[in-house]
């Protein structure tokens, strides 16, 4: 896919991976729709994008899935269509199962799973009608290899990837493509906003993120992979070997995960 003049909708666009992908896609000539909860920050990201006048903002809370179909109608009314949806918005977690309230579990699932599902369902009919489009879900290596302190986050990312895998099979002959991206450690502030078991912010930057891939490098590689038509995109450092170990020897991976130091 050549992204020049394509309408690309990115959620979670005010920081981290989403912000970096916005800049990369703008450089490649895409026309962006930028979504997140914070309208002021959306305007700031839009202004920093190349050809800022070509891009739109759509403030949106992924936890409010009931409002998402209206947001889709508003976008289609302005832009006519969406060529690419990048479901990137999400929150992480840092708490043991025994210490995590069910309300926090539900919040993680609402933002990381049900919100993206609602947006996908609302936008999909227009892509099917046109017979083209690209649906992208940003999962995580944690969506392939579950680790302690991230039970509901891992569950949501597993679920989102599985949902998109099923969608890919269903729309295979329709002209709509489906891709899932699995980031490893990327230098973002995601752990600062991760939820503790009581719903408070974790407020600590994971040391492993400090040595991870930069968001700009990640965005360049992710966009290149999508351009090639890749459908399962794992972008990670040494942590990607846990994925292959899990396939070769699930019992050995379980032992490694139990003994691994996680923060």
Secondary structure, 3 states (H helix, E strand, C coil): CCCCCCEEEEECCCCHHHHHHHHHHHHCCCEEEEECCCHHHHHHHHHHCCCHHHCEECCCCCCCHHHHHHHHHHHHHHHCCCCEEEECCCCCECECHHHCCHHHHHHHHHHHHHHHHHHHHHHHHHHHHHCCEEEEEECCHHHCCCCCCEHHHHHHHHHHHHHHHHHHHHCCCCCEEEEEEEECCEECCHHHCCECCCCCECCCCCHHHHCCEEHHHHHHHHHHHHHHCCCEEEECCHHHHHHHHHHHCHHHHHHHHHHCCCC
